[in-house]
Amino acid sequence: MVVTTAPIKVTWEKLPDDFVLPDEPVDNINQPALAAALTESLELAGKLAPSSLTTTNYGICATLNNKVVVKAPDWSYIPTIRVPRDEVQRSYIPRLQGDLPAIVMEFLSETEGGEYSIKPTYPPGKWFFYERILKVANYVIFEPEKGTLEVYCLGDADQYYLQESNELGRYWIPELSLFLGIWEGSRGNWNGYWLRWWTEPGDLLLWGSELAAQAQEAKEAAEVRAAKLAAQLRAAGIEPEA
C-alpha cells in the first residue's frame, strides 16, 4: 500500500508519569489462547533468549509530532530489551528500551479493528504505524475462524509486500529462523485453527501437553518392550531378575 504523507517527527520518549494506557478487552475469547500457544512452544524449544520479549495486547509506543501513539498487537516478538523488565510491565518504547519489534500479529475477529488501515493522521492506522513508524519486519494477519493467514514483509522503501508461502503453506521468519504456518487441531477446550512454528527441516515445535503425551507414549512403549523381553527370558528358562 503506497501512502504519501507530510513529514512526521518520530521520537522515542518515556511516557509521562500520568499517561493513562488504554485498557480495552480483547475482541475474541480465543485470542489469548492463540498468543499463549505461540509463546509456549518457543519457550519450550529454547528459542527465546532471556533478553527477548513476547507480548499479548500490550502497548507499543511512539511519539508522533509530540503526541503519544499506543498500539497493542495481539502478539509481538521483540528480540532484545535493554532495560530491567519491571520498566516494561505495561508498555514498551522501541529504541529507547530495546529493539524494534521483529514481528507483530493481529488476529481478525467480527469486530472491525482496522488491521489494514493506512490512515496517516493522528491517531494513525495499524498498518501505517507498523509499516511507516515502527518499521516492523514482519506483519502477520490471521483469521482464526476461517484459517487464513497473510504474512507481510518490509521491503524496499519501507513498504510491506505479501510474502508467498512454501509448498507446505508455511512462511519463513528469518528473525527466529523458523517457519510460521497454520495447524488444525485441539488445544485445551478449543478445536480449530492455530498458528504454529516449524524448524527449517520441518519439525513442529511442540506445546507442553504434546511433550508430556510424547513422554508418556515413550514410557508405555518401553514398558511393553520390557514385558516382551521378560516373557522371552522366562520361556528360555531364565528369570528376568537374575
SERO-4910 file (N, C-alpha, C, O; in steps of 0.05 Angstrom, whole numbers):
BEGIN
 pado doro    nc1    nc2    nc3   cac1   cac2   cac3    cc1    cc2    cc3    oc1    oc2    oc3
  Met    A     17    -24      0      0      0      0     18     25      0     34     29     18
  Val    A     15     42    -20     32     66    -23     17     89     -9     -6     95    -16
  Val    A     31    102      9     20    125     23     39    148     21     63    146     27
  Thr    A     29    171     13     45    196     13     35    214     35     11    221     36
  Thr    A     53    221     54     44    237     77     64    260     81     86    260     71
  Ala    A     54    279     96     72    301    105     93    289    124     87    269    137
  Pro    A    115    302    126    136    292    144    125    289    173    111    306    183
  Ile    A    133    268    186    125    263    213    150    262    231    169    248    225
  Lys    A    149    277    252    171    276    272    166    252    291    146    252    306
  Val    A    183    232    290    181    209    307    202    210    328    226    212    322
  Thr    A    194    208    353    213    207    375    205    184    394    182    175    394
  Trp    A    225    174    408    221    151    426    226    161    455    249    162    464
  Glu    A    205    169    468    207    183    493    193    167    515    173    153    510
  Lys    A    203    169    539    190    157    562    162    169    565    159    194    562
  Leu    A    142    153    572    115    163    575    114    181    600    127    176    620
  Pro    A     97    202    598     93    218    622     83    201    645     68    181    641
  Asp    A     90    208    670     81    192    693     51    190    695     41    170    706
  Asp    A     37    210    686      7    210    688     -6    199    663    -31    201    661
  Phe    A      9    188    644     -3    178    620    -19    153    625    -10    134    638
  Val    A    -44    153    616    -62    130    620    -62    112    596    -71    121    574
  Leu    A    -53     88    599    -53     69    576    -80     59    571    -96     55    591
  Pro    A    -88     53    546   -114     41    541   -116     14    553    -96     -1    553
  Asp    A   -139      7    563   -143    -19    576   -169    -31    565   -189    -33    579
  Glu    A   -168    -39    540   -192    -49    526   -192    -79    527   -171    -92    526
  Pro    A   -216    -92    529   -217   -121    528   -210   -132    501   -212   -117    481
  Val    A   -201   -157    500   -195   -169    474   -220   -173    458   -242   -175    469
  Asp    A   -217   -175    431   -241   -177    414   -253   -205    413   -276   -208    407
  Asn    A   -237   -225    420   -246   -253    416   -235   -270    439   -212   -266    447
  Ile    A   -252   -288    450   -244   -304    473   -220   -322    467   -205   -329    485
  Asn    A   -216   -329    441   -194   -347    435   -167   -332    430   -146   -345    427
  Gln    A   -167   -306    428   -142   -291    422   -120   -296    443    -98   -300    435
  Pro    A   -126   -295    469   -105   -300    489    -93   -329    486    -69   -333    490
  Ala    A   -110   -348    479   -101   -375    476    -82   -378    452    -62   -392    453
  Leu    A    -90   -365    430    -73   -365    406    -45   -353    412    -25   -364    404
  Ala    A    -45   -331    426    -20   -318    433     -3   -335    452     21   -338    448
  Ala    A    -16   -346    472     -1   -362    492     11   -387    479     33   -395    486
  Ala    A     -3   -399    460      8   -422    446     32   -416    430     51   -432    429
  Leu    A     33   -392    417     56   -384    401     81   -381    419    102   -390    412
  Thr    A     77   -368    442     99   -364    461    108   -390    474    132   -394    477
  Glu    A     89   -406    482     97   -431    497    115   -449    482    135   -458    493
  Ser    A    109   -454    456    126   -472    441    154   -460    436    173   -475    435
  Leu    A    156   -433    433    182   -421    430    198   -424    456    222   -430    455
  Glu    A    185   -420    479    200   -423    504    209   -452    509    232   -456    516
  Leu    A    192   -471    504    199   -499    509    221   -508    490    236   -526    497
  Ala    A    223   -496    466    243   -504    447    269   -488    451    288   -491    436
  Gly    A    270   -471    471    293   -455    476    299   -434    455    322   -427    450
  Lys    A    277   -424    443    280   -404    421    277   -375    431    279   -356    415
  Leu    A    273   -371    457    271   -344    468    294   -338    486    298   -352    506
  Ala    A    309   -319    479    332   -311    496    322   -296    521    299   -286    521
  Pro    A    337   -296    543    328   -283    567    322   -253    563    306   -241    577
  Ser    A    335   -241    543    331   -213    538    309   -207    518    303   -184    512
  Ser    A    296   -228    507    275   -223    487    248   -220    502    246   -225    526
  Leu    A    228   -211    487    202   -205    498    180   -212    478    181   -204    455
  Thr    A    161   -228    487    137   -232    471    113   -219    486    112   -219    511
  Thr    A     95   -208    471     73   -193    484     46   -201    473     44   -211    451
  Thr    A     25   -196    489     -2   -201    481    -19   -177    489    -21   -171    513
  Asn    A    -31   -163    470    -48   -140    476    -33   -121    495    -44   -113    516
  Tyr    A    -10   -113    487      9    -98    504     18    -73    489     24    -75    465
  Gly    A     18    -51    502     23    -25    489     51    -22    478     71    -24    494
  Ile    A     54    -17    452     79     -9    440     76     20    431     58     27    416
  Cys    A     94     37    440     90     66    438    111     80    422    134     72    419
  Ala    A    102    103    410    119    122    397    107    149    400     82    152    403
  Thr    A    123    170    397    112    197    399    114    209    371    136    212    360
  Leu    A     91    217    360     90    228    333     81    257    335     59    263    344
  Asn    A     99    275    325     93    303    327     83    311    355     64    326    358
  Asn    A     98    301    374     94    307    403     68    295    414     59    303    436
  Lys    A     56    276    400     32    263    410     38    233    413     49    220    395
  Val    A     32    222    437     38    193    442     18    176    427     -6    181    427
  Val    A     28    156    413     12    136    400     18    108    412     41    101    416
  Val    A     -4     94    418     -1     67    430    -17     47    413    -41     51    409
  Lys    A     -4     26    404    -18      4    391    -12    -21    407     10    -25    418
  Ala    A    -31    -39    409    -29    -64    425    -34    -88    407    -57    -98    407
  Pro    A    -14    -97    392    -19   -120    374    -26   -145    391    -20   -147    414
  Asp    A    -40   -163    378    -49   -188    392    -25   -205    400    -27   -219    420
  Trp    A     -3   -203    385     22   -217    393     45   -203    380     42   -193    357
  Ser    A     67   -201    393     91   -190    381    116   -203    393    115   -215    414
  Tyr    A    137   -200    378    163   -211    387    184   -189    384    188   -177    363
  Ile    A    197   -183    407    218   -163    408    244   -178    414    247   -189    436
  Pro    A    264   -178    396    288   -194    400    303   -187    426    312   -205    440
  Thr    A    306   -161    432    323   -154    456    311   -129    469    306   -109    456
  Ile    A    308   -131    495    302   -107    511    328   -101    527    342   -119    535
  Arg    A    332    -75    532    357    -68    545    353    -52    571    370    -37    580
  Val    A    330    -57    583    323    -45    609    313    -68    627    304    -88    616
  Pro    A    313    -64    653    300    -84    671    271    -89    663    257    -70    655
  Arg    A    262   -113    667    235   -120    659    214   -105    674    191   -101    664
  Asp    A    220    -96    698    200    -81    713    195    -53    701    176    -40    709
  Glu    A    212    -45    682    207    -20    668    189    -23    644    181     -3    632
  Val    A    183    -47    637    166    -52    613    142    -70    620    135    -87    605
  Gln    A    131    -65    644    109    -81    653     84    -78    636     70    -98    631
  Arg    A     77    -53    628     52    -48    614     56    -37    587     37    -36    571
  Ser    A     80    -27    581     84    -14    555    114    -16    548    131    -21    565
  Tyr    A    119    -11    522    147    -13    512    152      9    492    135     14    474
  Ile    A    175     22    495    182     43    476    207     33    460    229     32    471
  Pro    A    203     26    435    226     16    418    248     37    417    243     61    421
  Arg    A    272     27    412    296     44    411    304     55    438    328     52    446
  Leu    A    285     66    453    292     76    480    297     53    499    315     55    515
  Gln    A    281     32    497    283      9    516    293    -16    503    297    -36    517
  Gly    A    298    -16    477    308    -40    464    302    -40    434    299    -19    422
  Asp    A    302    -64    422    299    -66    393    271    -59    384    252    -59    400
  Leu    A    269    -53    358    243    -52    346    230    -80    345    245   -100    344
  Pro    A    204    -82    347    192   -109    344    199   -121    317    200   -108    297
  Ala    A    205   -147    318    211   -161    293    186   -173    280    185   -177    256
  Ile    A    166   -178    296    140   -189    286    118   -176    302    120   -174    327
  Val    A     97   -168    289     72   -162    302     50   -179    289     51   -183    264
  Met    A     30   -188    304      8   -203    294    -18   -192    303    -21   -182    325
  Glu    A    -37   -192    285    -65   -185    291    -83   -209    284    -81   -220    262
  Phe    A   -100   -216    303   -119   -238    298   -147   -225    292   -158   -211    309
  Leu    A   -157   -229    268   -182   -217    260   -205   -229    275   -205   -252    282
  Ser    A   -225   -212    280   -249   -220    293   -273   -206    280   -269   -192    260
  Glu    A   -296   -211    291   -320   -198    279   -319   -167    284   -333   -152    270
  Thr    A   -304   -159    303   -302   -130    309   -281   -118    290   -259   -128    288
  Glu    A   -289    -97    276   -271    -84    257   -248    -70    272   -253    -52    288
  Gly    A   -224    -79    268   -202    -68    283   -183    -51    267   -163    -41    277
  Gly    A   -188    -49    241   -171    -32    224   -144    -42    219   -125    -27    217
  Glu    A   -141    -69    217   -115    -81    213   -102    -72    186    -77    -73    184
  Tyr    A   -118    -63    167   -107    -54    141   -107    -24    139   -102    -13    117
  Ser    A   -112    -10    161   -115     19    159    -88     33    154    -69     29    169
  Ile    A    -87     49    133    -63     65    126    -67     94    133    -53    111    122
  Lys    A    -86    100    150    -92    127    159    -67    140    171    -57    129    191
  Pro    A    -57    161    159    -32    173    170    -36    194    191    -18    201    206
  Thr    A    -61    205    193    -66    226    212    -70    215    240    -77    191    243
  Tyr    A    -68    232    260    -70    222    288    -98    215    295   -117    230    289
  Pro    A   -103    192    308    -84    170    313    -81    153    288   -101    147    275
  Pro    A    -57    146    280    -53    131    255    -65    103    256    -68     91    277
  Gly    A    -70     92    232    -80     65    230    -58     45    237    -34     52    237
  Lys    A    -66     21    242    -47      0    250    -26     -6    228     -2     -6    233
  Trp    A    -36     -9    203    -17    -15    181      4      7    179     28      2    178
  Phe    A     -6     32    179     12     55    176     32     55    199     56     60    195
  Phe    A     23     50    223     40     52    247     62     30    246     85     35    252
  Tyr    A     53      5    240     73    -17    239     93    -14    216    116    -19    219
  Glu    A     83     -5    193    100     -3    169    117     22    169    141     20    165
  Arg    A    106     45    174    120     70    170    133     81    195    154     95    193
  Ile    A    122     75    218    133     86    243    151     66    257    175     71    261
  Leu    A    140     42    263    156     22    277    175      7    257    196     -3    265
  Lys    A    167      6    232    182     -8    212    187    -37    220    210    -47    220
  Val    A    165    -50    228    166    -78    236    172    -96    212    159    -93    191
  Ala    A    191   -114    215    200   -131    192    178   -149    182    177   -155    158
  Asn    A    161   -159    200    140   -179    192    114   -171    205    112   -168    230
  Tyr    A     93   -168    188     66   -162    198     48   -185    190     44   -190    166
  Val    A     37   -198    210     21   -222    206     -8   -216    212    -15   -206    233
  Ile    A    -26   -223    194    -55   -221    198    -67   -248    195    -66   -261    174
  Phe    A    -80   -258    217    -91   -285    218   -120   -284    224   -129   -270    242
  Glu    A   -136   -299    208   -164   -302    212   -169   -329    223   -170   -349    208
  Pro    A   -173   -332    250   -174   -359    262   -199   -374    256   -199   -399    256
  Glu    A   -221   -361    250   -246   -375    244   -244   -390    217   -254   -412    215
  Lys    A   -232   -377    197   -230   -389    171   -203   -402    166   -200   -418    147
  Gly    A   -184   -396    183   -157   -408    180   -142   -396    156   -129   -410    141
  Thr    A   -144   -370    153   -129   -356    132   -106   -340    144   -109   -328    166
  Leu    A    -84   -338    130    -60   -325    141    -47   -308    119    -43   -317     96
  Glu    A    -40   -284    126    -25   -266    109      0   -257    124     -2   -248    147
  Val    A     23   -259    111     48   -250    122     60   -229    104     66   -234     81
  Tyr    A     63   -205    115     74   -183    100    102   -177    110    107   -177    134
  Cys    A    121   -173     92    149   -167     99    156   -139     90    147   -129     69
  Leu    A    173   -126    105    182    -99     98    203   -100     77    224   -112     80
  Gly    A    197    -88     54    215    -88     31    227    -61     26    231    -45     44
  Asp    A    234    -57      1    246    -32     -8    228     -9     -2    203    -11     -2
  Ala    A    240     14      5    225     39     11    207     35     35    187     49     39
  Asp    A    214     16     52    199     11     77    170      7     72    153     19     86
  Gln    A    163    -10     52    136    -16     46    131    -46     48    149    -62     40
  Tyr    A    108    -54     57    102    -82     60     95    -95     33     82    -83     16
  Tyr    A    104   -120     30     95   -136      7     86   -163     18     96   -172     39
  Leu    A     67   -175      5     56   -201     13     75   -224      7     82   -228    -16
  Gln    A     84   -238     28    102   -260     24     87   -284     14     65   -289     22
  Glu    A     99   -299     -4     88   -324    -13     97   -347      5    120   -348     14
  Ser    A     78   -365     10     85   -388     27    100   -409     11    101   -408    -13
  Asn    A    113   -428     25    126   -450     11    105   -471      4     81   -466      7
  Glu    A    114   -493     -7     95   -514    -16     78   -526      6     57   -538      0
  Leu    A     86   -522     31     71   -533     54     53   -511     66     40   -516     86
  Gly    A     52   -488     54     35   -466     64     48   -452     88     33   -440    103
  Arg    A     74   -453     91     88   -440    113    105   -417    104    113   -415     81
  Tyr    A    110   -399    123    124   -374    117    149   -372    134    149   -377    158
  Trp    A    171   -366    121    197   -364    134    199   -337    150    195   -316    138
  Ile    A    206   -339    175    211   -316    192    240   -316    200    248   -329    219
  Pro    A    257   -301    185    286   -302    189    295   -294    217    315   -304    227
  Glu    A    280   -275    230    288   -266    256    287   -288    277    301   -286    298
  Leu    A    272   -309    272    270   -332    291    282   -357    278    283   -378    292
  Ser    A    289   -355    253    299   -379    238    279   -402    240    286   -425    244
  Leu    A    253   -395    237    231   -414    238    210   -408    217    208   -385    207
  Phe    A    195   -428    210    172   -425    193    147   -420    210    145   -432    232
  Leu    A    129   -404    201    103   -399    213     81   -410    195     82   -405    171
  Gly    A     62   -425    206     41   -435    189     16   -442    205     15   -438    230
  Ile    A     -4   -452    192    -30   -458    204    -31   -488    210    -23   -505    194
  Trp    A    -41   -495    233    -45   -523    242    -74   -525    252    -83   -508    267
  Glu    A    -87   -546    244   -115   -551    253   -116   -573    273   -106   -595    268
  Gly    A   -128   -568    296   -129   -589    317   -139   -577    343   -151   -556    344
  Ser    A   -135   -592    365   -145   -584    391   -123   -577    410   -101   -589    410
  Arg    A   -129   -557    426   -112   -550    449   -131   -539    470   -148   -522    465
  Gly    A   -128   -550    494   -147   -542    515   -175   -550    508   -180   -573    500
  Asn    A   -193   -532    509   -221   -538    503   -230   -526    476   -254   -523    471
  Trp    A   -211   -519    459   -218   -507    433   -206   -523    411   -181   -529    410
  Asn    A   -223   -531    392   -214   -545    368   -217   -525    345   -239   -515    340
  Gly    A   -195   -520    330   -197   -502    308   -170   -497    296   -153   -515    296
  Tyr    A   -166   -474    285   -141   -466    271   -122   -452    291   -130   -434    306
  Trp    A    -97   -460    290    -76   -448    307    -52   -439    290    -48   -450    268
  Leu    A    -37   -420    300    -12   -413    287     10   -430    302     11   -430    326
  Arg    A     27   -443    286     48   -460    297     75   -453    284     76   -441    262
  Trp    A     96   -461    298    124   -457    288    135   -484    279    131   -504    292
  Trp    A    151   -483    257    166   -507    248    195   -499    243    201   -477    235
  Thr    A    213   -518    248    241   -513    243    246   -515    213    228   -523    198
  Glu    A    269   -507    204    276   -508    176    274   -536    164    265   -539    142
  Pro    A    283   -557    179    280   -584    169    251   -594    169    245   -615    157
  Gly    A    233   -580    182    205   -587    182    194   -599    208    172   -610    208
  Asp    A    209   -597    230    199   -607    255    181   -587    269    187   -563    270
  Leu    A    158   -596    279    139   -579    292    149   -573    321    157   -592    335
  Leu    A    148   -548    329    154   -541    357    129   -548    374    107   -539    368
  Leu    A    133   -565    394    111   -577    409    103   -560    432    119   -545    444
  Trp    A     78   -562    440     68   -550    465     74   -568    488     82   -592    484
  Gly    A     71   -558    512     77   -574    536     60   -599    537     70   -621    545
  Ser    A     34   -597    531     16   -620    532     25   -642    512     23   -666    518
  Glu    A     35   -633    489     45   -652    469     70   -666    477     74   -690    473
  Leu    A     88   -651    490    113   -662    500    107   -683    522    120   -704    523
  Ala    A     88   -676    539     80   -695    561     68   -720    549     75   -742    559
  Ala    A     51   -718    529     39   -741    516     61   -758    502     60   -782    503
  Gln    A     80   -744    490    102   -758    476    118   -774    497    126   -797    491
  Ala    A    124   -762    520    139   -776    541    124   -800    552    135   -821    557
  Gln    A     97   -797    555     81   -819    565     81   -842    545     82   -865    553
  Glu    A     78   -835    519     79   -856    499    105   -871    499    106   -896    496
  Ala    A    127   -856    502    154   -869    503    156   -887    527    168   -909    525
  Lys    A    146   -878    550    147   -894    574    131   -920    570    140   -942    578
  Glu    A    107   -918    559     90   -941    555    102   -961    535    101   -985    539
  Ala    A    115   -950    514    128   -967    495    152   -982    507    156  -1006    502
  Ala    A    167   -968    525    189   -981    539    179  -1003    557    192  -1024    560
  Glu    A    156   -998    570    145  -1019    588    136  -1043    572    140  -1066    581
  Val    A    125  -1039    548    117  -1062    531    141  -1078    522    140  -1102    523
  Arg    A    162  -1064    515    187  -1077    506    199  -1093    529    208  -1116    525
  Ala    A    198  -1082    553    209  -1096    576    193  -1121    583    204  -1141    590
  Ala    A    166  -1119    580    149  -1142    586    154  -1164    566    154  -1188    573
  Lys    A    157  -1157    540    162  -1177    520    189  -1191    525    191  -1215    522
  Leu    A    209  -1175    532    236  -1187    537    234  -1206    561    247  -1227    561
  Ala    A    220  -1198    582    217  -1215    606    203  -1241    598    211  -1263    608
  Ala    A    183  -1240    582    169  -1264    573    187  -1283    557    186  -1307    561
  Gln    A    203  -1271    540    222  -1287    524    243  -1301    542    250  -1324    537
  Leu    A    252  -1287    562    272  -1298    581    260  -1321    596    272  -1342    600
  Arg    A    235  -1317    606    222  -1339    621    217  -1363    604    220  -1386    613
  Ala    A    210  -1359    578    206  -1381    560    232  -1397    556    231  -1421    550
  Ala    A    254  -1383    559    280  -1397    556    290  -1408    583    313  -1417    584
  Gly    A    273  -1406    603    281  -1417    629    299  -1398    645    312  -1406    664
  Ile    A    298  -1373    639    315  -1353    653    297  -1333    667    279  -1321    655
  Glu    A    301  -1330    693    286  -1310    707    297  -1282    701    321  -1278    704
  Pro    A    280  -1263    693    290  -1236    686    306  -1222    708    325  -1208    703
  Glu    A    297  -1228    734    311  -1215    756    340  -1225    758    357  -1211    769
  Ala    A    345  -1248    748    372  -1259    750    390  -1247    729    414  -1254    728
***
